Amino acid sequence: MTSHPLFVRSVALERENVPSFDRYPFDLPVIRGFEELEFTSQVTFLIGENGTGKSTLIEAIAVACGFNAEGGSKNFNFETLSSTSPLHEYLHLVRGHKRPTDGYFLRAESFFNVATEIDQRDLAAWYGGKSLHAMSHGESFFTLLNDRLLGGGLYIFDEPEAALSPTRQMAMLTRIHELVLDASQLIIATHSPILMAYPGAQILQLDGGEIRPVEYEETEHYQVTRQFFDRRERMLRILLNPEK
């Protein structure tokens, strides 16, 4: 249930303008079948197997919202490697009546480049007063979450759990809740069953050529993790001795 107005209410693919569904990224099954995605909660999780197109889609949404493809706030415009797909050029956003007062795109795989840009711009004061390169990967992620995100913003994360221990992932749940209470909207691509347990979150499963809403307990992430811990010895026998 949404407590605060959403900054982005939906995103649709302008299919009539797509030059060809036989070339990347439009040939990805999830993009080939994509029409419209409606956001119904302040926290939305995009989940799915590796290669389903989560990162491609969330990058396109972030760029369409005005963020740099490699991450950062909206005033970051650097480019380390030209690898951005053109998908964002064919997305139509329906925005809410309110505008965010803050925003950030956190992309795990290119966060090193963002940290370098922060140093070059002498912006460490916004990130706890210390270079992110002087911290561990996990510490720098958490510093960003705690010190840079000001609330009242649109925050888009691509696999933020990549550098976080389970304990830090639980702490991130607390931070997510603080941002929600401060009228923020978060769109997160993740594999973490800890993060996607956030109450009331919209969970969208990318599965083949469709994007469909699922309940937390229906997710493979939850089911596989639970089965592993409930039947650890049996699962290990199967995994480590597949021929027996």
LUMFI-134408 format. One record per residue (C-alpha): residue in one letter; x, y, z; residue number from 1. Coordinates in nm, 4 decimals. Layout:
// residues N
<node><sedo>A</sedo><x>X</x><y>Y</y><z>Z</z><fimar>NUM</fimar></node>
...
***
This chain:
// residues 244
<node><sedo>M</sedo><x>0.0000</x><y>0.0000</y><z>0.0000</z><fimar>1</fimar></node>
<node><sedo>T</sedo><x>0.1372</x><y>0.3384</y><z>-0.0986</z><fimar>2</fimar></node>
<node><sedo>S</sedo><x>0.1552</x><y>0.5948</y><z>0.1821</z><fimar>3</fimar></node>
<node><sedo>H</sedo><x>0.3126</x><y>0.8765</y><z>-0.0215</z><fimar>4</fimar></node>
<node><sedo>P</sedo><x>0.2663</x><y>0.9824</y><z>-0.3842</z><fimar>5</fimar></node>
<node><sedo>L</sedo><x>0.4907</x><y>0.8048</y><z>-0.6323</z><fimar>6</fimar></node>
<node><sedo>F</sedo><x>0.7341</x><y>1.0047</y><z>-0.8428</z><fimar>7</fimar></node>
<node><sedo>V</sedo><x>0.7201</x><y>0.7510</y><z>-1.1260</z><fimar>8</fimar></node>
<node><sedo>R</sedo><x>0.3836</x><y>0.5840</y><z>-1.1684</z><fimar>9</fimar></node>
<node><sedo>S</sedo><x>0.4514</x><y>0.3707</y><z>-1.4749</z><fimar>10</fimar></node>
<node><sedo>V</sedo><x>0.6909</x><y>0.3033</y><z>-1.7592</z><fimar>11</fimar></node>
<node><sedo>A</sedo><x>0.5893</x><y>0.1821</y><z>-2.1035</z><fimar>12</fimar></node>
<node><sedo>L</sedo><x>0.7787</x><y>0.0715</y><z>-2.4138</z><fimar>13</fimar></node>
<node><sedo>E</sedo><x>0.6985</x><y>0.2758</y><z>-2.7250</z><fimar>14</fimar></node>
<node><sedo>R</sedo><x>0.6813</x><y>-0.0399</y><z>-2.9316</z><fimar>15</fimar></node>
<node><sedo>E</sedo><x>0.5798</x><y>0.1394</y><z>-3.2491</z><fimar>16</fimar></node>
<node><sedo>N</sedo><x>0.9140</x><y>0.3257</y><z>-3.2466</z><fimar>17</fimar></node>
<node><sedo>V</sedo><x>1.1398</x><y>0.0239</y><z>-3.1859</z><fimar>18</fimar></node>
<node><sedo>P</sedo><x>1.3533</x><y>-0.0209</y><z>-3.4998</z><fimar>19</fimar></node>
<node><sedo>S</sedo><x>1.3783</x><y>-0.4002</y><z>-3.4655</z><fimar>20</fimar></node>
<node><sedo>F</sedo><x>1.3011</x><y>-0.6670</y><z>-3.2096</z><fimar>21</fimar></node>
<node><sedo>D</sedo><x>1.5799</x><y>-0.8773</y><z>-3.3567</z><fimar>22</fimar></node>
<node><sedo>R</sedo><x>1.8656</x><y>-0.6715</y><z>-3.2114</z><fimar>23</fimar></node>
<node><sedo>Y</sedo><x>1.9879</x><y>-0.6096</y><z>-2.8563</z><fimar>24</fimar></node>
<node><sedo>P</sedo><x>1.8321</x><y>-0.5147</y><z>-2.6194</z><fimar>25</fimar></node>
<node><sedo>F</sedo><x>1.4952</x><y>-0.5517</y><z>-2.7870</z><fimar>26</fimar></node>
<node><sedo>D</sedo><x>1.5612</x><y>-0.9170</y><z>-2.8632</z><fimar>27</fimar></node>
<node><sedo>L</sedo><x>1.5688</x><y>-1.0032</y><z>-2.4913</z><fimar>28</fimar></node>
<node><sedo>P</sedo><x>1.2519</x><y>-1.2047</y><z>-2.4220</z><fimar>29</fimar></node>
<node><sedo>V</sedo><x>1.1431</x><y>-0.9741</y><z>-2.1397</z><fimar>30</fimar></node>
<node><sedo>I</sedo><x>1.1827</x><y>-0.6643</y><z>-2.3596</z><fimar>31</fimar></node>
<node><sedo>R</sedo><x>1.0323</x><y>-0.8307</y><z>-2.6647</z><fimar>32</fimar></node>
<node><sedo>G</sedo><x>0.7147</x><y>-0.8899</y><z>-2.4647</z><fimar>33</fimar></node>
<node><sedo>F</sedo><x>0.7264</x><y>-0.5702</y><z>-2.2617</z><fimar>34</fimar></node>
<node><sedo>E</sedo><x>0.4418</x><y>-0.3205</y><z>-2.2863</z><fimar>35</fimar></node>
<node><sedo>E</sedo><x>0.3874</x><y>-0.1359</y><z>-1.9581</z><fimar>36</fimar></node>
<node><sedo>L</sedo><x>0.4993</x><y>-0.1630</y><z>-1.5986</z><fimar>37</fimar></node>
<node><sedo>E</sedo><x>0.2880</x><y>0.0070</y><z>-1.3331</z><fimar>38</fimar></node>
<node><sedo>F</sedo><x>0.4375</x><y>0.0877</y><z>-0.9947</z><fimar>39</fimar></node>
<node><sedo>T</sedo><x>0.1984</x><y>0.0303</y><z>-0.7047</z><fimar>40</fimar></node>
<node><sedo>S</sedo><x>0.4218</x><y>0.0679</y><z>-0.3987</z><fimar>41</fimar></node>
<node><sedo>Q</sedo><x>0.6930</x><y>0.2965</y><z>-0.2708</z><fimar>42</fimar></node>
<node><sedo>V</sedo><x>0.9274</x><y>-0.0028</y><z>-0.2893</z><fimar>43</fimar></node>
<node><sedo>T</sedo><x>0.9421</x><y>-0.2169</y><z>-0.6036</z><fimar>44</fimar></node>
<node><sedo>F</sedo><x>1.1724</x><y>-0.5142</y><z>-0.6500</z><fimar>45</fimar></node>
<node><sedo>L</sedo><x>1.2643</x><y>-0.6506</y><z>-0.9912</z><fimar>46</fimar></node>
<node><sedo>I</sedo><x>1.3745</x><y>-1.0117</y><z>-0.9561</z><fimar>47</fimar></node>
<node><sedo>G</sedo><x>1.4710</x><y>-1.2947</y><z>-1.1883</z><fimar>48</fimar></node>
<node><sedo>E</sedo><x>1.7493</x><y>-1.5248</y><z>-1.2972</z><fimar>49</fimar></node>
<node><sedo>N</sedo><x>2.0782</x><y>-1.3958</y><z>-1.4333</z><fimar>50</fimar></node>
<node><sedo>G</sedo><x>2.0402</x><y>-1.2965</y><z>-1.7962</z><fimar>51</fimar></node>
<node><sedo>T</sedo><x>1.6691</x><y>-1.2182</y><z>-1.7806</z><fimar>52</fimar></node>
<node><sedo>G</sedo><x>1.7311</x><y>-0.8467</y><z>-1.8392</z><fimar>53</fimar></node>
<node><sedo>K</sedo><x>1.6890</x><y>-0.6988</y><z>-1.4897</z><fimar>54</fimar></node>
<node><sedo>S</sedo><x>1.9966</x><y>-0.4783</y><z>-1.5132</z><fimar>55</fimar></node>
<node><sedo>T</sedo><x>1.9188</x><y>-0.3761</y><z>-1.8711</z><fimar>56</fimar></node>
<node><sedo>L</sedo><x>1.5672</x><y>-0.2714</y><z>-1.7746</z><fimar>57</fimar></node>
<node><sedo>I</sedo><x>1.6579</x><y>-0.0940</y><z>-1.4523</z><fimar>58</fimar></node>
<node><sedo>E</sedo><x>1.9440</x><y>0.0927</y><z>-1.6247</z><fimar>59</fimar></node>
<node><sedo>A</sedo><x>1.7018</x><y>0.2088</y><z>-1.8935</z><fimar>60</fimar></node>
<node><sedo>I</sedo><x>1.4504</x><y>0.3255</y><z>-1.6331</z><fimar>61</fimar></node>
<node><sedo>A</sedo><x>1.7248</x><y>0.5125</y><z>-1.4465</z><fimar>62</fimar></node>
<node><sedo>V</sedo><x>1.8572</x><y>0.6845</y><z>-1.7600</z><fimar>63</fimar></node>
<node><sedo>A</sedo><x>1.5017</x><y>0.7725</y><z>-1.8692</z><fimar>64</fimar></node>
<node><sedo>C</sedo><x>1.4587</x><y>0.9334</y><z>-1.5250</z><fimar>65</fimar></node>
<node><sedo>G</sedo><x>1.7655</x><y>1.1494</y><z>-1.5880</z><fimar>66</fimar></node>
<node><sedo>F</sedo><x>2.0417</x><y>0.9550</y><z>-1.4128</z><fimar>67</fimar></node>
<node><sedo>N</sedo><x>2.3846</x><y>0.8709</y><z>-1.5468</z><fimar>68</fimar></node>
<node><sedo>A</sedo><x>2.4046</x><y>0.5145</y><z>-1.6811</z><fimar>69</fimar></node>
<node><sedo>E</sedo><x>2.6978</x><y>0.4249</y><z>-1.4529</z><fimar>70</fimar></node>
<node><sedo>G</sedo><x>2.5317</x><y>0.5662</y><z>-1.1436</z><fimar>71</fimar></node>
<node><sedo>G</sedo><x>2.5322</x><y>0.8695</y><z>-0.9221</z><fimar>72</fimar></node>
<node><sedo>S</sedo><x>2.2976</x><y>1.1626</y><z>-0.8805</z><fimar>73</fimar></node>
<node><sedo>K</sedo><x>2.1449</x><y>1.3518</y><z>-1.1713</z><fimar>74</fimar></node>
<node><sedo>N</sedo><x>2.4396</x><y>1.5902</y><z>-1.1965</z><fimar>75</fimar></node>
<node><sedo>F</sedo><x>2.6796</x><y>1.3041</y><z>-1.2756</z><fimar>76</fimar></node>
<node><sedo>N</sedo><x>2.7409</x><y>1.2870</y><z>-1.6501</z><fimar>77</fimar></node>
<node><sedo>F</sedo><x>3.0711</x><y>1.0999</y><z>-1.6827</z><fimar>78</fimar></node>
<node><sedo>E</sedo><x>3.1210</x><y>0.7950</y><z>-1.9054</z><fimar>79</fimar></node>
<node><sedo>T</sedo><x>3.3923</x><y>0.5381</y><z>-1.8364</z><fimar>80</fimar></node>
<node><sedo>L</sedo><x>3.2776</x><y>0.2784</y><z>-2.0876</z><fimar>81</fimar></node>
<node><sedo>S</sedo><x>3.0205</x><y>0.3299</y><z>-2.3599</z><fimar>82</fimar></node>
<node><sedo>S</sedo><x>2.7970</x><y>0.0310</y><z>-2.2960</z><fimar>83</fimar></node>
<node><sedo>T</sedo><x>2.4567</x><y>0.1893</y><z>-2.2384</z><fimar>84</fimar></node>
<node><sedo>S</sedo><x>2.1790</x><y>0.0229</y><z>-2.4331</z><fimar>85</fimar></node>
<node><sedo>P</sedo><x>1.9414</x><y>0.2469</y><z>-2.6312</z><fimar>86</fimar></node>
<node><sedo>L</sedo><x>1.6377</x><y>0.1076</y><z>-2.4493</z><fimar>87</fimar></node>
<node><sedo>H</sedo><x>1.5831</x><y>0.4269</y><z>-2.2476</z><fimar>88</fimar></node>
<node><sedo>E</sedo><x>1.5167</x><y>0.6186</y><z>-2.5705</z><fimar>89</fimar></node>
<node><sedo>Y</sedo><x>1.2036</x><y>0.4100</y><z>-2.6251</z><fimar>90</fimar></node>
<node><sedo>L</sedo><x>1.0562</x><y>0.4294</y><z>-2.2764</z><fimar>91</fimar></node>
<node><sedo>H</sedo><x>0.7669</x><y>0.6556</y><z>-2.1833</z><fimar>92</fimar></node>
<node><sedo>L</sedo><x>0.7437</x><y>0.7524</y><z>-1.8171</z><fimar>93</fimar></node>
<node><sedo>V</sedo><x>0.4261</x><y>0.8606</y><z>-1.6436</z><fimar>94</fimar></node>
<node><sedo>R</sedo><x>0.5362</x><y>1.0773</y><z>-1.3540</z><fimar>95</fimar></node>
<node><sedo>G</sedo><x>0.3434</x><y>1.1682</y><z>-1.0407</z><fimar>96</fimar></node>
<node><sedo>H</sedo><x>0.2343</x><y>1.5197</y><z>-0.9573</z><fimar>97</fimar></node>
<node><sedo>K</sedo><x>0.5164</x><y>1.5609</y><z>-0.7046</z><fimar>98</fimar></node>
<node><sedo>R</sedo><x>0.8822</x><y>1.5928</y><z>-0.7979</z><fimar>99</fimar></node>
<node><sedo>P</sedo><x>1.1567</x><y>1.4277</y><z>-0.5922</z><fimar>100</fimar></node>
<node><sedo>T</sedo><x>1.3908</x><y>1.6554</y><z>-0.4000</z><fimar>101</fimar></node>
<node><sedo>D</sedo><x>1.6699</x><y>1.3984</y><z>-0.4118</z><fimar>102</fimar></node>
<node><sedo>G</sedo><x>1.7695</x><y>1.1025</y><z>-0.6268</z><fimar>103</fimar></node>
<node><sedo>Y</sedo><x>2.0393</x><y>0.8457</y><z>-0.6864</z><fimar>104</fimar></node>
<node><sedo>F</sedo><x>2.1170</x><y>0.5524</y><z>-0.9128</z><fimar>105</fimar></node>
<node><sedo>L</sedo><x>2.3326</x><y>0.2902</y><z>-0.7389</z><fimar>106</fimar></node>
<node><sedo>R</sedo><x>2.4739</x><y>0.0290</y><z>-0.9727</z><fimar>107</fimar></node>
<node><sedo>A</sedo><x>2.6936</x><y>-0.2305</y><z>-0.8024</z><fimar>108</fimar></node>
<node><sedo>E</sedo><x>2.9063</x><y>-0.3179</y><z>-1.1056</z><fimar>109</fimar></node>
<node><sedo>S</sedo><x>3.0110</x><y>0.0405</y><z>-1.1785</z><fimar>110</fimar></node>
<node><sedo>F</sedo><x>3.0210</x><y>0.1844</y><z>-0.8265</z><fimar>111</fimar></node>
<node><sedo>F</sedo><x>3.4030</x><y>0.1965</y><z>-0.8378</z><fimar>112</fimar></node>
<node><sedo>N</sedo><x>3.3752</x><y>0.4441</y><z>-1.1268</z><fimar>113</fimar></node>
<node><sedo>V</sedo><x>3.1263</x><y>0.6549</y><z>-0.9315</z><fimar>114</fimar></node>
<node><sedo>A</sedo><x>3.3613</x><y>0.6610</y><z>-0.6313</z><fimar>115</fimar></node>
<node><sedo>T</sedo><x>3.6419</x><y>0.7837</y><z>-0.8568</z><fimar>116</fimar></node>
<node><sedo>E</sedo><x>3.4190</x><y>1.0583</y><z>-0.9960</z><fimar>117</fimar></node>
<node><sedo>I</sedo><x>3.3271</x><y>1.1631</y><z>-0.6402</z><fimar>118</fimar></node>
<node><sedo>D</sedo><x>3.6967</x><y>1.2016</y><z>-0.5560</z><fimar>119</fimar></node>
<node><sedo>Q</sedo><x>3.7671</x><y>1.3983</y><z>-0.8728</z><fimar>120</fimar></node>
<node><sedo>R</sedo><x>3.4803</x><y>1.6358</y><z>-0.7943</z><fimar>121</fimar></node>
<node><sedo>D</sedo><x>3.5900</x><y>1.6683</y><z>-0.4305</z><fimar>122</fimar></node>
<node><sedo>L</sedo><x>3.2460</x><y>1.5598</y><z>-0.3076</z><fimar>123</fimar></node>
<node><sedo>A</sedo><x>3.3576</x><y>1.3420</y><z>-0.0163</z><fimar>124</fimar></node>
<node><sedo>A</sedo><x>3.1808</x><y>1.5738</y><z>0.2300</z><fimar>125</fimar></node>
<node><sedo>W</sedo><x>2.8516</x><y>1.4341</y><z>0.0957</z><fimar>126</fimar></node>
<node><sedo>Y</sedo><x>2.9683</x><y>1.0788</y><z>0.1674</z><fimar>127</fimar></node>
<node><sedo>G</sedo><x>3.0769</x><y>1.0882</y><z>0.5283</z><fimar>128</fimar></node>
<node><sedo>G</sedo><x>3.3793</x><y>1.3128</y><z>0.4664</z><fimar>129</fimar></node>
<node><sedo>K</sedo><x>3.6045</x><y>1.0322</y><z>0.3509</z><fimar>130</fimar></node>
<node><sedo>S</sedo><x>3.7002</x><y>0.8934</y><z>0.0113</z><fimar>131</fimar></node>
<node><sedo>L</sedo><x>3.4912</x><y>0.5890</y><z>-0.0741</z><fimar>132</fimar></node>
<node><sedo>H</sedo><x>3.8087</x><y>0.4309</y><z>-0.2124</z><fimar>133</fimar></node>
<node><sedo>A</sedo><x>3.9532</x><y>0.4385</y><z>0.1402</z><fimar>134</fimar></node>
<node><sedo>M</sedo><x>3.6773</x><y>0.2037</y><z>0.2562</z><fimar>135</fimar></node>
<node><sedo>S</sedo><x>3.5898</x><y>-0.1555</y><z>0.1832</z><fimar>136</fimar></node>
<node><sedo>H</sedo><x>3.3341</x><y>-0.2129</y><z>-0.0897</z><fimar>137</fimar></node>
<node><sedo>G</sedo><x>3.0631</x><y>-0.2865</y><z>0.1655</z><fimar>138</fimar></node>
<node><sedo>E</sedo><x>3.1511</x><y>0.0123</y><z>0.3824</z><fimar>139</fimar></node>
<node><sedo>S</sedo><x>3.1374</x><y>0.2469</y><z>0.0843</z><fimar>140</fimar></node>
<node><sedo>F</sedo><x>2.7935</x><y>0.1131</y><z>-0.0158</z><fimar>141</fimar></node>
<node><sedo>F</sedo><x>2.6640</x><y>0.1620</y><z>0.3356</z><fimar>142</fimar></node>
<node><sedo>T</sedo><x>2.8145</x><y>0.5091</y><z>0.3638</z><fimar>143</fimar></node>
<node><sedo>L</sedo><x>2.6269</x><y>0.6063</y><z>0.0494</z><fimar>144</fimar></node>
<node><sedo>L</sedo><x>2.3001</x><y>0.4683</y><z>0.1869</z><fimar>145</fimar></node>
<node><sedo>N</sedo><x>2.3345</x><y>0.6400</y><z>0.5229</z><fimar>146</fimar></node>
<node><sedo>D</sedo><x>2.5054</x><y>0.9692</y><z>0.4400</z><fimar>147</fimar></node>
<node><sedo>R</sedo><x>2.4228</x><y>1.0641</y><z>0.0813</z><fimar>148</fimar></node>
<node><sedo>L</sedo><x>2.0554</x><y>0.9683</y><z>0.0475</z><fimar>149</fimar></node>
<node><sedo>L</sedo><x>1.8637</x><y>1.2608</y><z>0.1914</z><fimar>150</fimar></node>
<node><sedo>G</sedo><x>1.5061</x><y>1.1348</y><z>0.1680</z><fimar>151</fimar></node>
<node><sedo>G</sedo><x>1.2121</x><y>1.2582</y><z>-0.0348</z><fimar>152</fimar></node>
<node><sedo>G</sedo><x>1.3853</x><y>1.1114</y><z>-0.3370</z><fimar>153</fimar></node>
<node><sedo>L</sedo><x>1.3724</x><y>0.8637</y><z>-0.6211</z><fimar>154</fimar></node>
<node><sedo>Y</sedo><x>1.6301</x><y>0.5910</y><z>-0.5627</z><fimar>155</fimar></node>
<node><sedo>I</sedo><x>1.7101</x><y>0.3217</y><z>-0.8165</z><fimar>156</fimar></node>
<node><sedo>F</sedo><x>1.9404</x><y>0.0380</y><z>-0.7104</z><fimar>157</fimar></node>
<node><sedo>D</sedo><x>2.0887</x><y>-0.2436</y><z>-0.9177</z><fimar>158</fimar></node>
<node><sedo>E</sedo><x>2.1900</x><y>-0.5357</y><z>-0.6930</z><fimar>159</fimar></node>
<node><sedo>P</sedo><x>2.2845</x><y>-0.3220</y><z>-0.3900</z><fimar>160</fimar></node>
<node><sedo>E</sedo><x>2.3355</x><y>-0.6383</y><z>-0.1831</z><fimar>161</fimar></node>
<node><sedo>A</sedo><x>2.6429</x><y>-0.7321</y><z>-0.3897</z><fimar>162</fimar></node>
<node><sedo>A</sedo><x>2.8894</x><y>-0.5992</y><z>-0.1309</z><fimar>163</fimar></node>
<node><sedo>L</sedo><x>2.6772</x><y>-0.6368</y><z>0.1822</z><fimar>164</fimar></node>
<node><sedo>S</sedo><x>2.6911</x><y>-0.9128</y><z>0.4409</z><fimar>165</fimar></node>
<node><sedo>P</sedo><x>2.3583</x><y>-1.0628</y><z>0.5567</z><fimar>166</fimar></node>
<node><sedo>T</sedo><x>2.3748</x><y>-0.8438</y><z>0.8680</z><fimar>167</fimar></node>
<node><sedo>R</sedo><x>2.4293</x><y>-0.5323</y><z>0.6554</z><fimar>168</fimar></node>
<node><sedo>Q</sedo><x>2.1441</x><y>-0.6380</y><z>0.4269</z><fimar>169</fimar></node>
<node><sedo>M</sedo><x>1.9154</x><y>-0.6437</y><z>0.7293</z><fimar>170</fimar></node>
<node><sedo>A</sedo><x>2.0472</x><y>-0.3012</y><z>0.8265</z><fimar>171</fimar></node>
<node><sedo>M</sedo><x>1.9673</x><y>-0.1879</y><z>0.4727</z><fimar>172</fimar></node>
<node><sedo>L</sedo><x>1.6059</x><y>-0.2914</y><z>0.5333</z><fimar>173</fimar></node>
<node><sedo>T</sedo><x>1.6002</x><y>-0.0411</y><z>0.8180</z><fimar>174</fimar></node>
<node><sedo>R</sedo><x>1.7446</x><y>0.2267</y><z>0.5887</z><fimar>175</fimar></node>
<node><sedo>I</sedo><x>1.4885</x><y>0.1472</y><z>0.3190</z><fimar>176</fimar></node>
<node><sedo>H</sedo><x>1.2126</x><y>0.1896</y><z>0.5762</z><fimar>177</fimar></node>
<node><sedo>E</sedo><x>1.3520</x><y>0.5248</y><z>0.6874</z><fimar>178</fimar></node>
<node><sedo>L</sedo><x>1.3513</x><y>0.6443</y><z>0.3262</z><fimar>179</fimar></node>
<node><sedo>V</sedo><x>0.9953</x><y>0.5189</y><z>0.2749</z><fimar>180</fimar></node>
<node><sedo>L</sedo><x>0.8785</x><y>0.7082</y><z>0.5828</z><fimar>181</fimar></node>
<node><sedo>D</sedo><x>1.0521</x><y>1.0137</y><z>0.4373</z><fimar>182</fimar></node>
<node><sedo>A</sedo><x>0.8340</x><y>0.9989</y><z>0.1233</z><fimar>183</fimar></node>
<node><sedo>S</sedo><x>1.0851</x><y>0.8279</y><z>-0.1056</z><fimar>184</fimar></node>
<node><sedo>Q</sedo><x>1.0302</x><y>0.5820</y><z>-0.3897</z><fimar>185</fimar></node>
<node><sedo>L</sedo><x>1.2720</x><y>0.2950</y><z>-0.4444</z><fimar>186</fimar></node>
<node><sedo>I</sedo><x>1.3060</x><y>0.0665</y><z>-0.7483</z><fimar>187</fimar></node>
<node><sedo>I</sedo><x>1.5496</x><y>-0.2169</y><z>-0.6796</z><fimar>188</fimar></node>
<node><sedo>A</sedo><x>1.6820</x><y>-0.5056</y><z>-0.8866</z><fimar>189</fimar></node>
<node><sedo>T</sedo><x>1.7973</x><y>-0.7737</y><z>-0.6458</z><fimar>190</fimar></node>
<node><sedo>H</sedo><x>1.8673</x><y>-1.1399</y><z>-0.5773</z><fimar>191</fimar></node>
<node><sedo>S</sedo><x>1.8481</x><y>-1.0926</y><z>-0.2006</z><fimar>192</fimar></node>
<node><sedo>P</sedo><x>1.5629</x><y>-1.2719</y><z>-0.0203</z><fimar>193</fimar></node>
<node><sedo>I</sedo><x>1.6437</x><y>-1.0525</y><z>0.2788</z><fimar>194</fimar></node>
<node><sedo>L</sedo><x>1.5816</x><y>-0.7250</y><z>0.0958</z><fimar>195</fimar></node>
<node><sedo>M</sedo><x>1.2730</x><y>-0.8411</y><z>-0.0897</z><fimar>196</fimar></node>
<node><sedo>A</sedo><x>1.1101</x><y>-0.9313</y><z>0.2430</z><fimar>197</fimar></node>
<node><sedo>Y</sedo><x>1.0324</x><y>-0.5615</y><z>0.2971</z><fimar>198</fimar></node>
<node><sedo>P</sedo><x>0.6634</x><y>-0.5465</y><z>0.4013</z><fimar>199</fimar></node>
<node><sedo>G</sedo><x>0.4218</x><y>-0.4183</y><z>0.1404</z><fimar>200</fimar></node>
<node><sedo>A</sedo><x>0.6790</x><y>-0.4140</y><z>-0.1380</z><fimar>201</fimar></node>
<node><sedo>Q</sedo><x>0.5762</x><y>-0.4793</y><z>-0.4957</z><fimar>202</fimar></node>
<node><sedo>I</sedo><x>0.7745</x><y>-0.7778</y><z>-0.6264</z><fimar>203</fimar></node>
<node><sedo>L</sedo><x>0.7915</x><y>-0.8162</y><z>-1.0042</z><fimar>204</fimar></node>
<node><sedo>Q</sedo><x>0.9286</x><y>-1.1394</y><z>-1.1458</z><fimar>205</fimar></node>
<node><sedo>L</sedo><x>1.1056</x><y>-1.1269</y><z>-1.4831</z><fimar>206</fimar></node>
<node><sedo>D</sedo><x>1.0347</x><y>-1.4692</y><z>-1.6223</z><fimar>207</fimar></node>
<node><sedo>G</sedo><x>1.0922</x><y>-1.5436</y><z>-1.9879</z><fimar>208</fimar></node>
<node><sedo>G</sedo><x>0.8907</x><y>-1.2953</y><z>-2.1882</z><fimar>209</fimar></node>
<node><sedo>E</sedo><x>0.6783</x><y>-1.1542</y><z>-1.9089</z><fimar>210</fimar></node>
<node><sedo>I</sedo><x>0.6919</x><y>-0.9423</y><z>-1.5968</z><fimar>211</fimar></node>
<node><sedo>R</sedo><x>0.4438</x><y>-1.0581</y><z>-1.3369</z><fimar>212</fimar></node>
<node><sedo>P</sedo><x>0.3725</x><y>-0.9696</y><z>-0.9744</z><fimar>213</fimar></node>
<node><sedo>V</sedo><x>0.4520</x><y>-1.2385</y><z>-0.7180</z><fimar>214</fimar></node>
<node><sedo>E</sedo><x>0.4174</x><y>-1.2782</y><z>-0.3446</z><fimar>215</fimar></node>
<node><sedo>Y</sedo><x>0.7334</x><y>-1.3029</y><z>-0.1369</z><fimar>216</fimar></node>
<node><sedo>E</sedo><x>0.6790</x><y>-1.6678</y><z>-0.0455</z><fimar>217</fimar></node>
<node><sedo>E</sedo><x>0.6305</x><y>-1.7533</y><z>-0.4154</z><fimar>218</fimar></node>
<node><sedo>T</sedo><x>0.9746</x><y>-1.6299</y><z>-0.5149</z><fimar>219</fimar></node>
<node><sedo>E</sedo><x>1.2393</x><y>-1.8867</y><z>-0.6005</z><fimar>220</fimar></node>
<node><sedo>H</sedo><x>1.4834</x><y>-1.6879</y><z>-0.3863</z><fimar>221</fimar></node>
<node><sedo>Y</sedo><x>1.2737</x><y>-1.7483</y><z>-0.0745</z><fimar>222</fimar></node>
<node><sedo>Q</sedo><x>1.1849</x><y>-2.1087</y><z>-0.1559</z><fimar>223</fimar></node>
<node><sedo>V</sedo><x>1.5366</x><y>-2.2234</y><z>-0.2469</z><fimar>224</fimar></node>
<node><sedo>T</sedo><x>1.6930</x><y>-2.0487</y><z>0.0529</z><fimar>225</fimar></node>
<node><sedo>R</sedo><x>1.4371</x><y>-2.1987</y><z>0.2892</z><fimar>226</fimar></node>
<node><sedo>Q</sedo><x>1.4743</x><y>-2.5468</y><z>0.1411</z><fimar>227</fimar></node>
<node><sedo>F</sedo><x>1.8513</x><y>-2.5258</y><z>0.1709</z><fimar>228</fimar></node>
<node><sedo>F</sedo><x>1.8459</x><y>-2.4356</y><z>0.5396</z><fimar>229</fimar></node>
<node><sedo>D</sedo><x>1.5594</x><y>-2.6719</y><z>0.6257</z><fimar>230</fimar></node>
<node><sedo>R</sedo><x>1.7233</x><y>-2.9646</y><z>0.4444</z><fimar>231</fimar></node>
<node><sedo>R</sedo><x>2.0852</x><y>-2.8617</y><z>0.4426</z><fimar>232</fimar></node>
<node><sedo>E</sedo><x>2.2452</x><y>-3.2061</y><z>0.4677</z><fimar>233</fimar></node>
<node><sedo>R</sedo><x>2.0229</x><y>-3.3552</y><z>0.1993</z><fimar>234</fimar></node>
<node><sedo>M</sedo><x>2.0769</x><y>-3.0586</y><z>-0.0318</z><fimar>235</fimar></node>
<node><sedo>L</sedo><x>2.4540</x><y>-3.0781</y><z>0.0142</z><fimar>236</fimar></node>
<node><sedo>R</sedo><x>2.4527</x><y>-3.4486</y><z>-0.0686</z><fimar>237</fimar></node>
<node><sedo>I</sedo><x>2.2634</x><y>-3.3761</y><z>-0.3903</z><fimar>238</fimar></node>
<node><sedo>L</sedo><x>2.4866</x><y>-3.0832</y><z>-0.4851</z><fimar>239</fimar></node>
<node><sedo>L</sedo><x>2.8209</x><y>-3.2407</y><z>-0.3998</z><fimar>240</fimar></node>
<node><sedo>N</sedo><x>2.7472</x><y>-3.5993</y><z>-0.5020</z><fimar>241</fimar></node>
<node><sedo>P</sedo><x>2.5120</x><y>-3.5652</y><z>-0.7997</z><fimar>242</fimar></node>
<node><sedo>E</sedo><x>2.5842</x><y>-3.9151</y><z>-0.9338</z><fimar>243</fimar></node>
<node><sedo>K</sedo><x>2.4878</x><y>-4.0995</y><z>-0.6144</z><fimar>244</fimar></node>
***
